[in-house]
Amino acid sequence: MGNLDTIDLAIMRTLQDNGRISNADLAQRVGLSPSACSRRLDILEKNGTISGYHARLSNKALDYKMMVIVHISLSGQFAKTLAEFEAAVKLCPNVLVCYLMSGEYDYILRVAAKDLEDYEHIHRDWLSALPHVVKINSSFALREIIDRPNVGL
């Protein structure tokens, strides 16, 4: 955040709250002219500070009521092994998040499932079929406490 000034931060805070705000309204809220605001937005998008805009959908409303945290161990840490696993896991539509980890497990995934039967299908047909997997440990979330889409600015 070294190159970001207070106006950039105000733009980003406002967009985190409402990504559909018009440029004119955004400019008014942060104290810029619409053209200056548009230029700032272009810079933030081009330098990757703003990486995209999307709708945040409700998993529960889409009938995905179960969140599963999955720990995965691979047969090795070779670059080819990791690359093959990562390419394959990206194809699984129920995997919402995948992190390469240090520590006991190689990867941690957050997986959405409709119910236990759906997760069994995901586990059998997707997760177990991923290349180089030697161990899968699944934990079922009982209740979501917080799920922030962004870090506080």
Secondary structure as GFF3:
##gff-version 3
##sequence-region A 1 153
A	DSSP	alpha_helix	6	17	.	.	.	ID=ss1
A	DSSP	alpha_helix	23	30	.	.	.	ID=ss2
A	DSSP	alpha_helix	34	46	.	.	.	ID=ss3
A	DSSP	beta_strand	66	74	.	.	.	ID=ss4
A	DSSP	alpha_helix	79	89	.	.	.	ID=ss5
A	DSSP	beta_strand	95	100	.	.	.	ID=ss6
A	DSSP	beta_strand	107	113	.	.	.	ID=ss7
A	DSSP	alpha_helix	116	122	.	.	.	ID=ss8
A	DSSP	pi_helix	123	127	.	.	.	ID=ss9
A	DSSP	beta_strand	133	140	.	.	.	ID=ss10
###
